Amino acid sequence: MDDGQVGRGNRLDGLITPYRPVSLEVSAGKNQIGHVGKIYSLFAFELSKANVTNALAEEASVYIVSQIGKPINQPQLLDIRLKNQSAHNTAIEEFVQAKLDCLPTLWKIIINSKKNYVAI
């Protein structure tokens, strides 16, 4: 991952989370259209939140890795770890696939947002 190091408290969600997965990717100042690290960081953050908000899990962590030369919605790896999963795997897979299908237009939402991130 091409990462601009993030200072303490300068992360996407503003939290310092010891012993919890976190991206070192800085979201501010990166190109919303072409910087896959920024887009994937925002996507992973929002997808984790959406899994919990939609009652698919009590807690969610998302790991995503890009592939050079592949469309942005075809990552090399998308690993989602859920705590106390309450939905069937098929429901989760369909939910995640729907979010991945929207990924190529996430940059438009980011540009139109007053924040550095926005719910997907």
N, C-alpha and C positions, 0 to 999 in steps of 0.2 A: 504494500500500500504506500502510495506517495503521501506522506503525512507532514503537515506543518505542525510542529509541536504545540500543544495547547498548555497554557498556564493553568495553575490551580484555580478552579472556580470559573474558568473561561471555556467551559465545555458547552456542548449543544444544549443540555438541560440545566447547566449552571451548578450541577452537583459534583461533589467529590465523593466517589463511591468505592472505598477500599473493599477488596475481596469480591468485587462485582465486575462483570464484563463491561468494558468501556472502550470506545474508539479514541485514538489519539489524533484523529483527523480534526483539524480546525474547520469550522464551517464558514466563518466570516471571511470575506475577501476572496473566496474561490469562485470560479466561473460556474454558474448554475447550469449551464447548458452542456459544457464539455468536461467538467471535473467529476469523474465517476466516484472518486472518494467522497466528495461532498454529497452527491446524490445518494450513494449507498449508505452513508452515515445517517442522513435524514430518513431514508427509507427504513433502515433497521430500527431506528428510534421510534418512528411512527407505527411500524408494523408490530413491535413489541407492545406498545400502548394499545393498539387496536385489538390485539389478541386478548388482552385483559378486559378492556372496555366491552367487548362483545361476548364476555363470559366464556371464552374458550379455555381460559386458564387463570389461575390466581397470580401467576408470575410468568414472564416470558423473556427470553434472551434470543436475539437474532444475530447470527454470524453470516456475512455475505462476502463473497470474493468474486471479483470481476474476471473476465476472460478477454484478452486482447483479440480484436477482430470479430467479436461476437456482439449481437445486439445487447443493449443494457438490460433487457428483461430476460436474458438467458445467462445468469451468473454461473461461474464454474462450480460454486458451492453456495448453497443456501441451507444453513443448519438452524433450526428453530427448536429451542429447548423450553418446554412448558412444565410448570409445576402444578400438580393437581388438575390435570387435564380433565375437563368435564364434557368434552365433545368427542364424537367419533373422529378417527383419523381422516376419513374421507371428507368430513365437513371442514376440517382444518385445511386440508390440501386444496379444496375448492376455494376457500376464503383467501388463502395465500396466493393462489393462481390468479384470482381476480385482481388482487393488489399488484402482482407482477405485471399483469396486462396493462395497468395504468401507469407503470413506471416510466415509459418513454415520454409522458407528458408532465411528469412531476416538476420539471424545470419551469414550466409555464405557471404553475401554482406558486412556486418559490418566488419568481419574479413579481407576480401580482400581490404577494403577501407583504405586509408591513413588517413581519417578523422574519427571522432567518430560517424558520421551519414552520410547517403548517400541517395540520392533520390530513391524512390520506383516507 
